[in-house]
Amino acid sequence: MLEEIDVLILTWNNDGLPLFKSMRQSAWPILCCISNLKPVHVFVVLLTAGVGKPTNLDYVNEFTSELKYIMAEGLEFGGQHFRVLMNAAVCDAPARAQIKHTMNFNAKYGCGQCETEGFHDGWRMIWPKTTNLVLRTNESFRQKVQPGHHRPNAHHSPLLDLNIDMIHAFPPDFMHQGGGCMMKILLWNLQGPKTAASGSMPCKMSARNISVLNKRLCQLKEYIPNVFTRKARSTTKIAYYTMTEVRQLPLYTGKVVFKGLMAVALS
């Protein structure tokens, strides 16, 4: 397999991992894989631990320095020279903001893809504008064209030293780009949204339909191939659903398991 390629494409991830239930001690590993070698094997590149989230990006400096070197010089292995490219850094929104040294996703200028200004509607930060958006580019990010998007101090992300696109190399994650909305839709149909005035549940599915839904999910489980890390399971366990399971519904199984069970109420 190695004889057939001359370039190694790296994909990596960084995120927090709580170590104890009774303490704030957590680990922050950097995991990596070579995307164009099959099967894909994930390996640990760096492991650091501390109390809570890191307050700076010193732990990323060594990783960035080595990645910059092998991207420039390549890698020798088994008498063969390989070029090394970075494909993407796959992180959730808080971790992505941490390593890029930008404001969090729910900040006024928190969007990592465009320069739209959000505003607080009294409950949450929202971005209602959907047309004529000014998209972020690698150049505008590096030049800090929108200062409000970057954290207000003299430090900068060590990833800026890499020859990568600071926008396209950090794909958005499902959990913060739609997973929360999908979970809320699920809960509305299973439990119903309670209005402040009456406490009514106008969108709740009937108990019979919920039972049918759970039966379909359990029956579907044996037909889901192993390429999916999570199998379908009953909504009685929805409190323990991961975002991988939530994403599976709108993309793959939802049109089957919800067929005929959801009614649209017109007022």
matplotlib code that plots the C-alpha trace (Angstrom):
import matplotlib.pyplot as plt

x = [0.0, 2.8, 4.5, 1.4, 1.4, 3.9, 1.9, 0.5, -2.7, -3.1, -6.4, -6.3, -8.5, -8.2, -10.8, -11.1, -11.6, -12.8, -10.8, -12.9, -16.5, -15.6, -12.8, -12.2, -9.1, -9.2, -6.9, -6.5, -5.1, -4.3, -5.3, -4.2, -4.8, -3.5, -6.7, -5.5, -4.3, -7.0, -8.0, -7.7, -5.8, -6.0, -3.0, -2.1, 0.4, 0.3, -1.3, -1.6, -3.7, -4.7, -7.5, -10.3, -9.7, -6.1, -5.7, -3.2, -2.0, 1.5, 0.6, -0.1, 3.3, 5.3, 2.7, 2.5, 6.3, 6.7, 3.8, 5.3, 8.6, 7.2, 4.9, 7.9, 10.5, 8.4, 8.9, 11.3, 10.1, 11.2, 13.6, 10.8, 10.2, 6.6, 5.2, 2.9, -0.2, -2.8, -6.3, -8.3, -8.6, -11.8, -13.0, -16.2, -17.0, -15.5, -12.3, -12.0, -12.4, -9.8, -7.0, -7.8, -7.8, -11.2, -14.3, -16.7, -19.4, -22.2, -20.4, -21.5, -19.0, -18.6, -19.4, -16.3, -17.6, -19.0, -18.6, -22.3, -23.0, -25.3, -27.6, -29.2, -33.0, -33.4, -32.9, -30.0, -27.6, -29.1, -28.0, -31.1, -29.3, -29.0, -28.3, -25.5, -23.2, -19.5, -17.6, -14.4, -11.3, -7.8, -6.5, -9.2, -8.7, -4.9, -5.2, -7.8, -10.2, -12.9, -11.2, -14.3, -13.9, -10.5, -9.8, -8.8, -5.1, -1.7, -1.5, -2.3, -2.9, 0.3, -1.6, -1.1, 2.5, 1.2, 0.7, -3.0, -6.3, -7.5, -11.2, -11.5, -9.1, -11.5, -14.9, -18.0, -19.3, -22.8, -23.3, -23.1, -24.4, -27.7, -27.4, -29.0, -31.9, -32.4, -32.4, -34.9, -37.2, -37.0, -37.8, -40.8, -42.2, -41.6, -42.4, -43.9, -42.8, -44.5, -45.8, -45.3, -49.0, -50.8, -48.3, -49.9, -48.0, -49.3, -46.6, -46.4, -46.7, -49.3, -48.1, -49.1, -46.9, -44.0, -44.3, -44.3, -41.3, -39.3, -40.2, -39.0, -35.7, -35.0, -35.9, -33.7, -30.6, -29.6, -29.6, -27.3, -23.8, -20.6, -19.4, -21.8, -20.2, -23.6, -26.7, -30.3, -31.9, -35.2, -36.0, -36.5, -32.7, -32.7, -31.0, -28.0, -28.0, -24.7, -24.6, -23.6, -27.0, -28.9, -27.2, -28.2, -31.9, -32.0, -29.4, -30.3, -33.1, -35.5, -37.6, -38.2, -38.8, -41.0, -43.1, -46.8, -46.2, -45.8, -48.8, -48.6, -50.9, -52.1, -53.4]
y = [0.0, 2.5, 1.8, 3.2, 6.6, 9.4, 11.7, 11.3, 13.2, 13.9, 14.6, 15.4, 16.2, 18.0, 17.9, 17.7, 14.4, 14.4, 12.0, 11.9, 12.5, 14.2, 16.4, 19.0, 17.2, 16.6, 15.4, 17.2, 14.7, 15.4, 12.4, 11.9, 9.6, 9.2, 9.7, 8.2, 4.9, 2.2, 1.0, 4.2, 3.9, 6.7, 7.3, 9.7, 12.5, 14.5, 14.1, 16.8, 17.1, 19.7, 21.3, 22.5, 23.9, 25.0, 28.7, 29.0, 27.2, 26.2, 22.6, 22.9, 24.6, 21.4, 19.6, 22.6, 22.9, 19.2, 19.4, 22.5, 20.7, 17.5, 19.5, 21.4, 18.6, 15.5, 12.1, 9.3, 5.8, 2.4, 4.0, 6.0, 9.8, 11.0, 14.5, 15.4, 17.5, 18.4, 17.6, 19.0, 19.6, 17.9, 19.6, 20.6, 24.3, 25.1, 23.2, 24.8, 28.3, 27.3, 26.2, 29.0, 31.5, 33.0, 33.9, 31.1, 30.0, 31.8, 35.2, 38.2, 37.5, 33.8, 32.3, 30.7, 30.8, 34.3, 37.8, 38.2, 40.0, 38.3, 39.8, 38.7, 38.3, 38.1, 34.3, 33.5, 34.8, 34.5, 35.3, 35.8, 37.1, 34.3, 36.3, 38.5, 37.1, 38.1, 34.9, 34.5, 33.7, 32.5, 36.0, 37.9, 35.6, 36.0, 39.7, 39.9, 41.9, 41.5, 42.0, 41.0, 37.4, 37.0, 36.9, 40.3, 39.8, 39.8, 36.1, 34.2, 30.7, 28.7, 27.1, 30.4, 29.2, 26.3, 26.6, 25.8, 27.5, 28.7, 28.4, 25.4, 23.3, 23.5, 22.0, 22.8, 20.1, 18.7, 19.1, 22.9, 23.4, 21.5, 18.7, 20.8, 21.8, 18.1, 17.1, 19.8, 18.6, 15.0, 16.1, 18.2, 15.2, 12.9, 15.2, 18.3, 22.0, 23.4, 27.0, 29.4, 30.3, 27.0, 24.3, 22.5, 20.1, 20.8, 18.9, 15.7, 12.4, 10.0, 7.2, 4.7, 6.4, 6.7, 2.9, 2.3, 4.5, 2.7, -0.7, 0.4, 1.7, -1.6, -3.6, -1.4, -2.0, -5.3, -3.8, -0.9, -1.7, -1.6, 1.6, 3.4, 3.7, 3.7, 1.5, 2.8, 2.3, 3.2, 6.8, 5.7, 6.1, 9.5, 11.1, 9.0, 9.6, 10.8, 13.3, 10.4, 8.8, 12.1, 12.8, 9.3, 10.2, 13.2, 11.8, 8.1, 6.5, 9.3, 9.0, 5.4, 5.3, 8.4, 7.6, 8.1, 9.0, 12.8, 15.0, 18.7, 20.9, 24.0, 26.9]
z = [0.0, 0.9, -2.4, -4.2, -2.6, -2.2, 0.1, 3.6, 4.4, 8.1, 10.0, 13.7, 16.6, 19.9, 22.7, 26.4, 28.2, 31.9, 34.0, 37.2, 38.1, 41.4, 40.1, 37.4, 36.2, 32.5, 29.7, 26.3, 23.8, 20.2, 18.1, 14.5, 11.6, 8.1, 6.1, 2.8, 4.3, 4.8, 7.3, 9.2, 12.5, 15.1, 17.2, 20.1, 19.1, 22.3, 25.8, 28.4, 31.6, 34.0, 35.9, 33.7, 30.2, 29.3, 29.8, 27.0, 23.9, 25.1, 24.9, 21.1, 20.4, 20.2, 18.0, 15.7, 15.5, 14.5, 12.0, 10.4, 10.0, 8.4, 6.1, 4.9, 4.8, 4.3, 6.0, 5.4, 6.1, 4.8, 2.3, 0.8, 1.0, 1.6, 1.3, 4.3, 4.0, 6.6, 5.6, 8.5, 12.3, 13.3, 16.5, 18.1, 18.3, 21.7, 21.0, 17.6, 19.1, 21.7, 19.3, 16.7, 19.6, 18.5, 20.4, 21.2, 18.8, 20.8, 20.8, 18.8, 16.1, 16.9, 13.5, 12.0, 8.4, 7.9, 9.4, 10.3, 13.5, 15.9, 18.5, 21.7, 21.6, 25.3, 25.4, 23.2, 20.6, 17.1, 13.5, 11.4, 8.3, 5.6, 2.4, 1.1, 3.8, 3.9, 4.1, 6.1, 4.1, 5.1, 4.3, 6.2, 9.2, 9.3, 8.9, 11.6, 9.4, 12.0, 15.4, 17.3, 16.1, 17.7, 21.4, 22.8, 23.8, 22.3, 21.9, 18.7, 17.7, 16.9, 14.0, 12.1, 11.6, 9.4, 5.7, 5.9, 5.2, 8.6, 7.5, 5.3, 7.3, 10.3, 9.2, 11.3, 13.5, 13.5, 17.2, 17.2, 13.6, 13.8, 16.4, 19.1, 16.9, 15.9, 19.6, 20.4, 17.6, 18.9, 22.5, 21.2, 19.5, 22.4, 25.3, 23.7, 24.1, 27.1, 26.6, 29.5, 29.5, 29.5, 29.9, 26.9, 24.6, 21.1, 19.2, 21.3, 19.5, 20.9, 23.2, 20.5, 17.9, 20.3, 20.9, 17.2, 16.7, 19.4, 17.9, 14.5, 15.9, 17.7, 14.5, 12.4, 14.6, 13.1, 9.5, 10.3, 8.9, 11.0, 9.4, 11.8, 15.3, 16.9, 16.3, 16.5, 19.9, 21.7, 22.5, 26.1, 26.2, 24.5, 27.6, 26.7, 23.0, 21.5, 18.6, 16.3, 17.0, 16.6, 13.3, 12.0, 12.2, 9.8, 7.4, 7.2, 9.3, 10.1, 6.9, 7.7, 11.4, 11.5, 8.5, 9.3, 12.9, 12.8, 12.1, 11.1, 13.2, 11.3, 13.4]

ax = plt.figure().add_subplot(projection="3d")
ax.plot(x, y, z, "-o")
ax.set_aspect("equal")
plt.show()
